[in-house]
Amino acid sequence: MKTCVVNARFVGTRVTGVQRSAYEIVNRLILNQEERYHLFSPRLNSRNLGPLPVHQQGYIRQGHLWEQLELPRIVGRTGRDAVLYSPMTSGPLAVTRQVMTVHDLFPIEHPEWYSRAFSAWYQWLLPRLFRRVAYILANSEYTRQQVLSRYGLSQDKVVLCHLAQNERFLPTSAEKVAQFRADHGLPKRYLLFVGSIEPRKNLATLAAAWRQTSAREQGVKLVVVGGAAHKAVFNVANLRAEALDDPAIYQLGYFSDEHLPALYQGADALVLPSLAEGFGLPILEAMACGTPVICSNTTAMPEIAGGAARLVPPLEPEAWTEAIDSVLSDSGARQRMHSNGLKQAARFSWSRTAKIVRSTLRSV
């Protein structure tokens, strides 16, 4: 029986798409009885991720220091042949028997979106880490090609391993959606953005487009859901969040995961104007709920949308205005996007993702 250690520092950090995907994968890995999994973290805070059998180990509480200094010793004590899985585009340089998931290279490709320290750390770490680990799991073919082209690694070292949406993202009754709107003070018709409020999400372009839409004049609102940019990670000087100061834009802040399916389904459409996405999890979550998606036509987004979304150049406000008005005014188009989105979302599952992770760990 193979012994696997999981770098579970994600349980002690604020939940975003990266942390949620780590939980989804690890939760399915530990259900398998053919391997023995040991989960370790520098601190525990799993209120938003659900129960996992994670053990707090070591004296260092800062995640990156713990990962580099204490986690290698923990892996060594677990067993000479133990394999480490690191699911968050990071990992200890001292552990070569390691499989890591990479979500994107944006701190390296676009350092202007991030704080100077955050970008500098990943520019130093990732080239060294990629050379040392046994395998890299890329969350999209776009990310896979970026890693291969930038670092000159062998094709078989970088494995495509798509993310997915949780099974609870699915259509529900109109009555439940109406009750959800009433309970949370949401308008009857709204466009929805879901994601961290950070420079990469390009919300200034969305706000500029929204000001020109005819839908706005017809009483449709724009609902923005997501936590504020963390100054230790993002370059808040490039955020341009003041563009959201508009009475027709509802800013809900961080929203509990349990309410996201109803939030998606209550929307006329999801809008994701990101400048770049390594995967784009809200695309699949919205599609699985039957919600039409309008997203940027760049990086991994066309790959994940698979022809079921309306694709728009990210930096063209006029094109976003036209796309929003076109989708919201055409019920037939929304119905087609509803049907095609459900089919596209069904192509992804966390069980298949975990199967690829498990198979790769066994190959080490």
Legacy VTK file of the C-alpha trace (Angstrom):
# vtk DataFile Version 3.0
C-alpha trace
ASCII
DATASET POLYDATA
POINTS 364 float
0.000 0.000 0.000
1.490 3.338 -1.122
1.849 6.063 1.500
0.844 9.536 0.340
1.244 12.814 2.215
-1.034 15.724 1.330
0.234 19.285 1.661
-3.007 20.525 3.241
-2.061 24.104 4.074
-5.161 25.145 2.079
-7.376 24.392 5.098
-5.861 27.307 7.023
-6.352 29.994 4.359
-9.274 32.025 3.036
-11.399 30.003 0.625
-11.133 30.955 -3.048
-11.319 28.743 -6.143
-7.846 27.278 -5.530
-8.687 26.202 -1.984
-12.067 24.819 -3.025
-10.526 22.731 -5.788
-7.892 21.382 -3.387
-10.618 20.313 -0.980
-12.682 18.662 -3.732
-9.711 16.616 -4.951
-8.366 15.619 -1.538
-11.817 14.734 -0.222
-12.128 12.163 -3.011
-8.570 10.895 -2.735
-8.988 9.841 0.877
-12.064 7.750 0.043
-9.819 5.290 -1.771
-8.594 2.390 0.352
-5.669 1.373 -1.871
-3.429 4.180 -0.593
-2.765 5.521 2.877
-3.183 9.312 2.960
-1.782 11.584 5.664
-2.929 15.225 5.632
-0.790 17.899 7.317
-1.151 21.667 7.685
0.552 24.450 9.701
-2.828 25.596 11.031
-6.427 24.450 11.009
-9.465 26.458 9.947
-11.828 24.209 7.988
-15.146 25.923 8.712
-15.693 26.760 5.051
-14.272 23.561 3.545
-15.976 20.812 5.485
-14.383 18.075 7.576
-11.060 16.570 6.516
-8.778 14.430 8.728
-6.018 17.061 8.776
-3.284 17.072 11.421
-1.591 20.277 12.509
2.154 19.641 12.571
5.204 21.767 13.244
5.905 25.009 15.076
5.863 27.432 12.144
2.434 28.872 11.309
3.349 30.924 8.231
2.391 28.793 5.221
5.354 29.239 2.877
7.962 28.883 5.637
6.200 25.796 7.019
6.046 24.321 3.524
9.754 24.761 2.843
11.209 24.059 6.302
8.877 21.757 8.205
6.909 19.805 5.604
9.987 17.973 4.196
10.757 16.638 7.687
7.124 15.595 8.132
7.188 13.721 4.822
10.457 12.033 5.799
9.036 10.865 9.123
5.951 9.474 7.375
7.985 6.992 5.368
11.048 6.688 3.164
8.931 5.977 0.087
6.143 8.469 0.859
4.882 10.594 -2.044
3.755 14.173 -1.473
0.770 15.779 -3.205
0.764 19.607 -3.240
-2.480 20.972 -4.748
-1.879 24.768 -4.716
0.867 25.776 -7.236
3.479 25.532 -4.512
5.440 22.933 -2.600
8.711 22.218 -0.796
11.870 22.218 -2.890
13.431 19.503 -0.713
10.860 16.838 -1.691
11.434 15.346 -5.138
8.928 12.494 -4.758
6.186 15.037 -5.234
3.198 15.647 -7.518
1.919 19.229 -7.651
-1.087 20.916 -9.223
-0.394 24.191 -11.024
-3.334 26.559 -11.466
-1.630 29.314 -13.467
1.624 31.211 -13.998
0.131 34.695 -13.710
2.433 35.974 -10.908
5.295 35.335 -13.348
3.591 36.371 -16.583
1.839 39.435 -15.153
3.699 40.632 -12.039
1.885 43.986 -12.294
-1.275 42.309 -10.982
0.408 41.209 -7.747
2.332 42.621 -4.833
6.069 42.858 -5.413
6.910 40.277 -2.735
4.295 37.758 -3.890
5.386 37.913 -7.525
9.093 37.785 -6.658
8.608 34.675 -4.511
6.885 32.727 -7.278
9.346 33.912 -9.920
12.110 32.447 -7.761
10.286 29.298 -6.578
8.419 27.854 -9.547
11.288 27.310 -12.029
13.229 25.412 -9.356
10.203 23.488 -8.126
9.074 22.457 -11.598
12.493 20.954 -12.320
12.575 18.973 -9.068
9.084 17.463 -8.681
8.165 14.155 -10.308
4.993 15.346 -12.060
3.036 18.549 -12.607
-0.757 18.421 -12.972
-2.044 21.324 -15.097
-5.638 22.401 -14.535
-6.194 23.149 -18.239
-4.482 22.546 -21.561
-3.834 26.285 -21.690
-1.914 26.126 -18.387
-0.145 22.949 -19.497
1.157 24.603 -22.660
2.272 27.685 -20.732
4.337 25.518 -18.365
5.812 23.453 -21.207
6.740 26.412 -23.397
8.178 28.575 -20.607
10.265 25.918 -18.837
11.125 23.413 -21.559
9.939 20.372 -19.594
9.212 16.979 -21.119
5.663 16.460 -22.361
5.001 13.460 -20.112
6.019 15.354 -16.963
3.136 17.858 -17.296
-0.231 16.056 -17.140
-3.583 17.582 -18.077
-5.935 17.358 -15.100
-9.053 19.490 -15.484
-10.905 20.801 -12.463
-14.698 20.410 -12.142
-17.788 21.667 -10.325
-19.350 20.175 -7.215
-22.406 17.961 -7.669
-24.587 20.430 -5.755
-24.363 22.887 -8.658
-27.485 21.867 -10.550
-30.838 23.398 -11.534
-33.435 23.733 -8.800
-37.062 24.854 -8.681
-38.156 28.382 -9.578
-39.879 28.587 -6.192
-36.622 27.952 -4.312
-34.782 30.515 -6.420
-37.492 33.128 -5.817
-37.330 32.465 -2.085
-33.552 32.810 -2.161
-33.840 36.182 -3.913
-36.341 37.374 -1.324
-34.254 36.143 1.613
-31.137 37.959 0.370
-32.743 41.115 -0.991
-31.729 40.388 -4.569
-33.459 41.994 -7.570
-35.793 39.948 -9.760
-33.381 40.167 -12.711
-29.618 40.438 -12.406
-26.325 39.720 -14.102
-23.818 37.977 -11.873
-20.057 38.202 -11.424
-18.372 35.692 -9.080
-14.686 35.957 -8.213
-12.077 37.676 -6.070
-11.968 41.450 -6.478
-8.484 41.666 -7.972
-6.837 43.378 -10.988
-6.957 40.280 -13.212
-10.770 40.148 -13.069
-11.044 43.319 -15.199
-14.099 44.705 -13.417
-13.464 48.224 -14.720
-14.272 47.062 -18.247
-17.407 45.302 -17.026
-18.559 48.408 -15.155
-17.937 50.588 -18.224
-19.925 48.197 -20.416
-22.708 47.946 -17.858
-23.217 51.710 -17.846
-24.081 51.545 -21.565
-26.452 48.571 -21.574
-30.134 48.908 -22.370
-30.735 46.116 -19.803
-29.740 48.510 -17.035
-32.457 50.940 -18.140
-34.958 48.082 -17.983
-34.285 47.438 -14.302
-31.710 44.646 -14.556
-28.986 44.936 -11.901
-25.360 43.792 -11.791
-24.509 41.667 -8.745
-20.803 41.370 -7.837
-19.856 38.582 -5.432
-16.317 38.103 -4.139
-13.859 38.919 -1.402
-11.669 42.026 -1.532
-8.123 41.818 -2.855
-5.547 40.869 -0.215
-2.766 43.477 -0.099
-0.131 40.823 0.610
-1.022 39.090 -2.666
-2.395 41.655 -5.124
-1.307 45.041 -6.401
-4.322 46.980 -5.157
-3.058 50.098 -6.950
-4.105 48.373 -10.199
-7.480 47.255 -8.881
-9.661 50.162 -10.140
-12.445 49.001 -7.816
-13.897 52.520 -7.737
-15.539 51.619 -11.055
-18.010 49.533 -9.032
-19.372 52.576 -7.180
-22.703 52.607 -8.997
-26.258 52.366 -7.584
-27.114 49.759 -10.240
-24.298 47.471 -9.000
-24.926 45.332 -5.917
-21.671 44.424 -4.146
-22.341 41.438 -1.903
-18.747 40.774 -0.826
-17.697 37.278 0.191
-20.593 34.823 -0.160
-20.966 31.428 1.500
-20.368 28.428 -0.766
-23.651 26.832 0.231
-25.617 29.689 -1.352
-23.728 29.817 -4.646
-25.940 27.380 -6.620
-29.094 29.422 -5.948
-27.169 32.639 -6.633
-26.093 31.326 -10.047
-29.516 30.012 -10.961
-31.240 33.250 -10.018
-29.117 35.189 -12.508
-30.057 35.918 -16.095
-26.391 35.280 -16.984
-22.915 35.000 -15.486
-20.374 37.559 -16.717
-16.652 36.777 -16.395
-14.583 39.545 -18.057
-11.219 38.303 -16.749
-8.021 39.260 -18.497
-6.810 35.704 -17.847
-7.951 32.491 -16.168
-5.970 29.314 -15.615
-9.289 27.453 -15.575
-12.350 29.580 -14.768
-14.378 27.560 -12.254
-17.410 29.944 -12.217
-17.978 29.104 -15.890
-18.674 25.449 -15.095
-20.570 26.176 -11.898
-22.938 28.525 -13.708
-23.408 26.138 -16.638
-24.161 23.239 -14.288
-26.943 25.398 -12.816
-28.317 26.112 -16.292
-27.205 29.759 -16.277
-25.976 31.324 -19.557
-22.333 32.440 -19.500
-20.678 35.467 -21.113
-16.899 35.311 -20.674
-13.631 36.510 -22.168
-12.282 34.831 -25.271
-8.758 34.407 -23.953
-6.486 31.978 -22.024
-8.347 28.889 -20.651
-11.874 30.283 -20.851
-12.776 29.105 -24.398
-11.393 25.656 -23.528
-13.600 25.337 -20.450
-16.678 26.941 -22.036
-16.441 24.536 -24.972
-18.631 26.562 -27.332
-21.497 26.853 -24.825
-20.735 30.470 -23.787
-20.767 33.840 -25.510
-17.092 34.821 -25.897
-16.020 38.483 -25.827
-12.617 40.253 -26.101
-11.811 41.275 -22.514
-10.755 44.882 -23.179
-13.580 45.976 -25.487
-16.396 47.555 -23.418
-18.577 48.082 -26.481
-18.398 44.366 -27.306
-19.397 43.521 -23.721
-22.330 45.933 -23.907
-23.515 44.319 -27.135
-23.103 40.774 -25.769
-24.983 41.547 -22.546
-27.883 43.234 -24.348
-28.015 40.477 -26.957
-28.189 37.649 -24.432
-30.603 39.364 -22.052
-33.020 40.370 -24.800
-33.153 36.960 -26.521
-34.952 34.288 -24.495
-34.331 31.739 -27.251
-30.579 32.319 -27.052
-30.665 31.968 -23.283
-32.509 28.653 -23.592
-29.925 27.333 -26.059
-27.125 28.456 -23.775
-28.933 26.782 -20.870
-29.068 23.423 -22.699
-25.562 23.600 -24.149
-24.124 24.675 -20.798
-25.620 21.703 -18.981
-24.055 19.359 -21.569
-20.666 21.058 -21.323
-20.605 20.981 -17.512
-21.451 17.267 -17.554
-18.107 16.602 -19.274
-16.251 17.490 -16.052
-16.323 15.709 -12.693
-14.208 15.768 -9.554
-14.199 11.967 -9.526
-12.372 11.931 -12.880
-10.005 14.619 -11.631
-9.183 12.621 -8.488
-8.654 9.497 -10.614
-5.941 11.299 -12.615
-4.302 12.597 -9.426
-4.354 9.118 -7.889
-2.926 7.497 -11.003
-0.116 10.065 -11.163
0.779 9.565 -7.491
0.999 5.834 -8.113
3.447 6.478 -10.961
6.020 8.115 -8.682
LINES 1 365
364 0 1 2 3 4 5 6 7 8 9 10 11 12 13 14 15 16 17 18 19 20 21 22 23 24 25 26 27 28 29 30 31 32 33 34 35 36 37 38 39 40 41 42 43 44 45 46 47 48 49 50 51 52 53 54 55 56 57 58 59 60 61 62 63 64 65 66 67 68 69 70 71 72 73 74 75 76 77 78 79 80 81 82 83 84 85 86 87 88 89 90 91 92 93 94 95 96 97 98 99 100 101 102 103 104 105 106 107 108 109 110 111 112 113 114 115 116 117 118 119 120 121 122 123 124 125 126 127 128 129 130 131 132 133 134 135 136 137 138 139 140 141 142 143 144 145 146 147 148 149 150 151 152 153 154 155 156 157 158 159 160 161 162 163 164 165 166 167 168 169 170 171 172 173 174 175 176 177 178 179 180 181 182 183 184 185 186 187 188 189 190 191 192 193 194 195 196 197 198 199 200 201 202 203 204 205 206 207 208 209 210 211 212 213 214 215 216 217 218 219 220 221 222 223 224 225 226 227 228 229 230 231 232 233 234 235 236 237 238 239 240 241 242 243 244 245 246 247 248 249 250 251 252 253 254 255 256 257 258 259 260 261 262 263 264 265 266 267 268 269 270 271 272 273 274 275 276 277 278 279 280 281 282 283 284 285 286 287 288 289 290 291 292 293 294 295 296 297 298 299 300 301 302 303 304 305 306 307 308 309 310 311 312 313 314 315 316 317 318 319 320 321 322 323 324 325 326 327 328 329 330 331 332 333 334 335 336 337 338 339 340 341 342 343 344 345 346 347 348 349 350 351 352 353 354 355 356 357 358 359 360 361 362 363
